[in-house]
Amino acid sequence: MDAINQTFLFYGYTAAWIIVLGFVLILVRRGQRIDRELSRLKSLVEDKEK
């Protein structure tokens, strides 16, 4: 394998991992936001029942 091909392969894998990690971080943040919203809604329902 050529050295230039190995360089492009390295950059390609690095870019792919950065994209995957960014996507996972976005999903985690959305999940946290949904959890906060659910907690808020649960407290509103509990307050309404009292």
Kinemage of the C-alpha trace (Angstrom):
@kinemage 1
@onewidth
@group {chain A} dominant
@subgroup {mainchain}
@vectorlist {calphas} color= white
{ca met a 1} P 0.000 0.000 0.000
{ca asp a 2} L 1.237 3.427 -0.916
{ca ala a 3} L 2.072 5.906 1.846
{ca ile a 4} L -0.376 8.435 0.393
{ca asn a 5} L -3.142 5.837 0.440
{ca gln a 6} L -2.428 5.076 4.099
{ca thr a 7} L -2.616 8.776 4.883
{ca phe a 8} L -5.999 9.104 3.176
{ca leu a 9} L -7.200 5.949 4.942
{ca phe a 10} L -6.149 7.399 8.296
{ca tyr a 11} L -7.914 10.708 7.583
{ca gly a 12} L -11.007 8.878 6.403
{ca tyr a 13} L -11.256 6.740 9.544
{ca thr a 14} L -10.553 9.771 11.729
{ca ala a 15} L -13.320 11.765 10.050
{ca ala a 16} L -15.738 8.846 10.355
{ca trp a 17} L -15.059 8.477 14.088
{ca ile a 18} L -15.437 12.207 14.679
{ca ile a 19} L -18.796 12.133 12.898
{ca val a 20} L -19.965 9.092 14.897
{ca leu a 21} L -18.870 10.601 18.215
{ca gly a 22} L -20.554 13.901 17.370
{ca phe a 23} L -23.783 12.079 16.541
{ca val a 24} L -23.654 10.151 19.813
{ca leu a 25} L -23.096 13.375 21.762
{ca ile a 26} L -26.089 14.965 20.036
{ca leu a 27} L -28.246 11.957 20.959
{ca val a 28} L -27.100 12.099 24.587
{ca arg a 29} L -27.945 15.800 24.824
{ca arg a 30} L -31.388 15.194 23.317
{ca gly a 31} L -31.986 12.365 25.778
{ca gln a 32} L -31.053 14.597 28.698
{ca arg a 33} L -33.382 17.308 27.418
{ca ile a 34} L -36.226 14.792 27.113
{ca asp a 35} L -35.566 13.515 30.652
{ca arg a 36} L -35.734 17.070 32.022
{ca glu a 37} L -38.977 17.702 30.169
{ca leu a 38} L -40.491 14.451 31.468
{ca ser a 39} L -39.527 15.358 35.026
{ca arg a 40} L -41.102 18.773 34.603
{ca leu a 41} L -44.294 17.278 33.196
{ca lys a 42} L -44.474 14.689 35.997
{ca ser a 43} L -44.182 17.411 38.610
{ca leu a 44} L -46.906 19.416 36.865
{ca val a 45} L -49.214 16.396 36.855
{ca glu a 46} L -48.476 15.662 40.523
{ca asp a 47} L -49.180 19.294 41.453
{ca lys a 48} L -52.421 19.215 39.482
{ca glu a 49} L -53.564 16.029 41.293
{ca lys a 50} L -53.043 17.588 44.736
